[in-house]
């Protein structure tokens, strides 16, 4: 440094030196030409003082200058002697303040007054110098002082160039690397100058992930989830041997899952969900430390690698919402007793998986969530699947499973969610299901279940959702279930009753217990008078019964004789008049007796004359567009249903006879047969049917037991009129 004195009574020189290296003579000579000198008017004693300060980035070092008139040679030495010398650092700034003072009697009076001012100026200069190299010193007290390595710096700069940063998040990533490892670069964490974590989630980043990310050889965690990054997942990630966590979910990555990830033996978490990935799932047999694997919500295809079922440390496996096919691997768990597999959540829903449910799942003692819904699984529900005391959620809906529900279903004692809807389960609902006390969601809808709903289901007090619709269940719904859930939970079971908007169940006739036997050991004997009276009563009853039988036989014989005579007379009259129309086969016609008209009988148990029909007591049962229905009681006590047709609606007599003869021959177990019809002299038309004493079909379906046969009559009249 220059040592010449300045003019004036008191002078000082402030020389700022900034250089990469001050050890070579050439560098020193070049630096002297660039020195900037500033005069400061100060007052001081006759002593000369020299203070120098050196720092590298945010790590500060003191200088040890000599105080003679010779050119000063500076050596940077750290405060802590255990730290290495950093003179060779590429970022070195030196602040040298040299005070050269000459004594003067004039200045001696006020020199002491300015000492405080000089000290204040010195402190301000040192303060500004300390913070000019880096603005993050206070926030990086834990930084180890090592500058980022050249390879990692190049890798980060390549990553920045490949990204599109509309929010300017990566603005702090400067081109020199200054502050990269001190916290100044957002999302970057270092240890000993090596990047160990790169975390930039929810930053609005777009573009692609550069292959240069593979240069971050010490990277342990890469988190870029919830951005808009597209392109392929770089295969260079397989070079990151220290990688523990890779979180790229909720982006737009395409292509396949890099098989090179299998080389990351320390990988514990891999989450590529909700992207546009295609192709097959690579084998991760070497990833023995993998704990969490989530590849859901992609377009992956092919089968599930069997190696995934053999990872003992895997506790979370989600592959749902893909296009996977083939059977589910049956190599879960281990047959060795001391080998405990950690799998707790297995979700394979919304794929095209086929085959049966693997029985090896029973070797996963820590399984809590099992979701195979909306696939093409068939076969039965294995009884071994009921041996999961730790299972909390079981979802098998939307498959083709066909079997009864196992009676051992209560082995899932900690189950909270059970859904087997849209399958082909049959048989009865096991009563043991009521033993799963923690069950809050139970969906058995859209199956072929039969029988009654077990009353034990009423004991499930935590139940918040219950659905057994579209089955073949019957009987009453348990009271608590019918009060707690609406009719949609039971719809589609036509034989279920006693729930909201349903048919009430028929109460069985009350059964009374037999009267208790008399405790008396001695029976009372009947007297002679009682025995005689009892015998007389029996004889009178038999005589009355015999008289009734004889009277019935005589009445039937008289009716048959009159019917035969009427038929003969009608035949002769028809032959004499030359009519071409005659009753159909199986029908007997007779004249209308004294009142005229014609009565035609079809096959049936009743035989009566036209006079008997017209003189019968009638009771109106109902009216319709086609006429009025009566309940007619004949002289012999038999009852028939008579339909009197309206004159304006009925057809002509010839067409009527032709069509009613056809209808009279129709016999079907679900249709009420036509027994006879009558044509009066004034054009009245009567149809005679069997009387249904137990009510109509409509009253049976709607629970209103009206003693009428109107429904069947209307059906036949409709056929007759509109034929």
NORBEL-V788121 format. One record per backbone hydrogen bond with DSSP energy under -0.5 kcal/mol. CO is the residue of the C=O (numbers start at 1). NH is the residue of the N-H. E is the energy in kcal/mol with one decimal. If there is no record, write none. Layout:
# NORBEL-V788121
CO;NH;E
CO;NH;E
This chain:
# NORBEL-V788121
9;102;-0.7
11;100;-0.6
12;40;-0.5
13;15;-0.6
13;98;-1.5
14;16;-0.5
15;17;-0.6
15;96;-1.5
17;94;-2.4
24;28;-1.7
25;29;-2.7
26;30;-2.2
27;31;-1.9
28;32;-2.0
29;33;-1.0
31;34;-1.2
32;35;-1.0
38;14;-0.7
40;42;-0.8
49;99;-2.5
51;97;-3.0
52;63;-1.0
53;95;-3.3
54;61;-3.0
55;93;-1.7
56;59;-2.6
58;60;-0.6
59;56;-2.7
60;79;-0.5
61;54;-2.1
62;77;-1.8
72;74;-0.5
75;64;-0.9
75;77;-0.5
77;62;-1.0
79;81;-0.7
80;83;-1.8
86;89;-1.9
90;92;-0.6
92;19;-0.8
93;55;-1.7
94;17;-1.7
94;96;-0.6
95;53;-3.3
95;97;-0.5
96;15;-1.4
96;98;-0.6
97;51;-2.7
97;99;-0.5
98;13;-1.7
98;100;-0.6
99;49;-0.8
99;101;-0.6
100;11;-0.7
104;108;-1.1
106;109;-0.6
107;110;-0.5
107;111;-1.0
110;114;-0.8
111;114;-0.6
112;115;-0.9
112;116;-0.5
114;118;-2.4
115;119;-2.5
116;120;-2.2
117;121;-2.2
118;122;-2.3
119;123;-2.2
120;124;-2.1
121;125;-2.3
122;126;-2.3
123;127;-2.3
124;128;-2.4
125;129;-2.1
126;130;-2.2
127;131;-1.5
128;132;-0.8
129;133;-0.7
136;140;-0.7
137;140;-1.0
138;141;-0.5
140;143;-1.4
149;153;-2.1
150;154;-2.3
151;155;-2.2
152;156;-2.5
153;157;-2.2
154;158;-2.1
155;159;-2.1
156;160;-2.3
157;161;-2.1
158;162;-1.7
159;163;-1.1
162;208;-1.7
163;165;-0.5
164;166;-0.6
164;206;-2.3
165;168;-1.1
168;171;-1.2
169;172;-0.6
170;173;-1.3
172;174;-1.7
177;180;-1.9
179;182;-0.8
179;184;-1.5
179;185;-1.0
184;186;-0.7
185;188;-1.6
187;199;-2.3
189;196;-2.7
189;197;-1.5
191;194;-1.3
193;149;-2.5
194;191;-2.4
196;220;-2.7
196;221;-1.4
197;189;-1.9
198;200;-0.5
198;223;-2.5
200;203;-0.6
204;166;-0.5
205;228;-2.9
206;164;-1.8
207;230;-2.9
208;210;-0.7
210;213;-1.4
211;214;-2.1
212;215;-2.4
213;216;-1.4
215;217;-2.2
216;219;-2.1
217;242;-0.6
220;244;-3.2
220;245;-2.2
221;198;-2.4
222;224;-0.5
222;247;-2.9
223;200;-3.0
225;202;-1.7
226;204;-0.5
229;252;-2.8
230;209;-0.5
231;254;-2.7
232;234;-0.6
234;237;-1.6
235;238;-2.2
236;239;-2.1
237;240;-1.4
239;241;-1.7
240;243;-1.5
244;268;-3.1
244;269;-2.1
245;222;-2.4
246;248;-0.6
246;271;-2.6
247;224;-2.6
249;226;-2.2
250;227;-0.8
252;231;-0.5
253;276;-2.7
254;233;-0.6
255;278;-3.0
256;258;-0.5
258;261;-1.6
259;262;-1.9
260;263;-1.9
261;264;-1.6
263;265;-1.7
264;267;-1.6
265;289;-0.6
268;291;-2.8
268;292;-2.4
269;246;-2.4
270;294;-2.4
271;248;-2.4
273;250;-2.0
274;251;-0.8
276;255;-0.5
277;299;-2.5
279;301;-2.6
280;282;-0.5
284;287;-1.3
286;288;-2.1
287;290;-1.6
291;315;-2.5
291;316;-1.7
292;270;-2.6
293;318;-2.3
294;272;-2.2
296;274;-2.2
297;275;-0.8
299;279;-0.5
300;323;-2.7
302;325;-2.4
303;305;-0.5
305;308;-1.2
306;309;-0.8
307;310;-1.2
308;311;-0.9
309;333;-0.8
310;312;-0.9
311;314;-1.0
312;342;-2.1
315;344;-2.1
315;345;-1.6
316;293;-2.8
317;319;-0.5
317;347;-2.3
318;295;-2.4
320;297;-1.9
321;298;-1.1
323;302;-0.5
324;352;-2.7
326;354;-1.7
336;339;-0.8
338;340;-0.8
339;341;-0.6
344;368;-2.9
344;369;-2.3
345;317;-2.6
346;348;-0.5
346;371;-2.3
347;319;-2.8
349;321;-1.8
350;322;-0.9
352;326;-0.6
353;376;-2.7
354;328;-0.6
355;378;-2.5
358;361;-0.8
359;362;-1.7
360;363;-2.1
361;364;-1.6
363;365;-0.6
364;367;-1.5
368;392;-2.8
368;393;-2.3
369;346;-2.6
370;395;-2.3
371;348;-2.8
373;350;-1.9
374;351;-0.7
376;355;-0.5
377;400;-2.8
379;402;-3.1
380;382;-0.8
382;385;-1.1
383;386;-1.5
384;387;-1.5
387;389;-0.5
388;391;-1.1
392;416;-3.1
392;417;-1.9
393;370;-2.2
394;396;-0.5
394;419;-1.8
395;372;-2.4
397;374;-2.9
398;375;-0.5
400;379;-0.5
401;424;-2.7
403;426;-1.0
406;409;-1.2
407;410;-0.7
408;411;-2.2
409;412;-1.7
411;413;-1.6
412;415;-1.7
413;438;-0.5
416;440;-2.3
416;441;-1.6
417;394;-2.4
418;443;-2.1
419;396;-3.0
421;398;-2.2
422;399;-0.6
425;448;-2.8
426;405;-0.5
427;450;-2.3
428;430;-0.5
430;433;-1.5
431;434;-1.6
432;435;-2.0
433;436;-1.4
435;437;-1.6
436;439;-1.7
437;462;-0.5
440;464;-2.6
440;465;-1.4
441;418;-2.3
442;467;-1.6
443;420;-2.5
445;422;-1.3
446;423;-0.9
448;427;-0.7
449;472;-2.6
450;429;-0.5
451;474;-2.4
452;454;-0.5
454;457;-1.5
455;458;-1.4
456;459;-1.7
457;460;-1.9
459;461;-1.8
460;463;-1.3
465;442;-2.2
467;444;-3.1
469;446;-2.2
470;447;-0.7
472;451;-0.6
473;495;-0.7
475;497;-1.9
478;482;-2.3
479;483;-1.8
480;484;-1.6
481;485;-2.3
486;489;-1.5
487;490;-1.7
487;491;-0.9
489;468;-2.9
490;493;-0.8
491;470;-2.6
492;494;-0.5
493;496;-1.9
495;475;-1.8
497;477;-1.9
499;502;-1.6
503;498;-1.3
510;512;-0.5
521;523;-0.5
527;531;-1.6
528;532;-2.0
529;533;-2.4
530;534;-2.1
531;535;-1.8
532;536;-2.3
533;537;-2.2
534;538;-1.8
535;539;-2.1
536;540;-2.4
537;541;-2.1
538;542;-2.1
539;543;-2.4
540;544;-2.5
541;545;-2.0
542;546;-2.3
543;547;-2.3
544;548;-2.0
545;549;-1.8
546;550;-2.1
547;551;-2.3
548;552;-2.1
549;553;-2.1
550;554;-2.2
551;555;-2.0
552;556;-2.3
553;557;-2.1
554;558;-2.3
555;559;-2.2
556;560;-2.2
557;561;-2.0
558;562;-2.2
559;563;-2.1
560;564;-2.0
561;565;-2.2
562;566;-2.2
563;567;-2.1
564;568;-2.1
565;569;-2.2
566;570;-2.4
567;571;-2.0
568;572;-2.1
569;573;-2.3
570;574;-2.3
571;575;-2.2
572;576;-2.5
573;577;-2.0
574;578;-0.9
574;579;-1.4
584;587;-1.7
588;601;-4.1
590;599;-2.6
592;595;-1.0
593;596;-0.7
597;592;-2.4
598;679;-3.0
599;590;-2.6
600;677;-2.0
601;588;-2.2
609;613;-1.9
610;614;-2.6
611;615;-2.0
613;616;-0.8
617;633;-2.6
619;631;-2.9
622;629;-3.0
626;646;-2.2
627;624;-2.5
628;644;-2.6
629;621;-3.2
629;622;-1.3
630;632;-0.7
630;642;-2.4
631;619;-1.1
632;634;-0.6
632;640;-2.3
633;617;-1.6
634;637;-1.6
638;634;-2.9
639;691;-0.7
640;632;-2.7
640;642;-0.5
641;689;-3.2
642;630;-3.0
642;644;-0.6
643;645;-0.6
643;687;-2.3
644;628;-1.7
646;650;-2.0
652;656;-2.7
653;657;-2.5
654;658;-2.1
655;659;-2.3
656;660;-2.7
657;661;-1.7
658;662;-1.0
659;663;-2.2
660;664;-2.1
661;665;-0.7
662;665;-0.8
663;666;-1.4
668;671;-1.8
673;675;-0.6
673;690;-0.8
675;602;-3.5
676;688;-3.1
677;600;-2.8
678;680;-0.6
678;686;-2.4
679;598;-2.4
680;683;-1.5
684;680;-2.9
685;645;-2.0
686;678;-2.5
687;643;-2.9
688;675;-2.5
688;676;-1.4
689;641;-2.4
690;692;-0.5
691;693;-0.9
692;695;-1.1
696;700;-1.6
697;701;-2.4
698;702;-2.2
699;704;-1.6
700;703;-0.6
703;705;-0.7
704;706;-1.9
706;696;-0.8
706;708;-2.0
709;713;-1.7
710;714;-2.6
711;715;-1.9
712;716;-1.9
713;717;-2.6
714;718;-2.4
715;719;-1.7
716;720;-2.0
717;721;-2.9
718;722;-2.1
719;723;-0.5
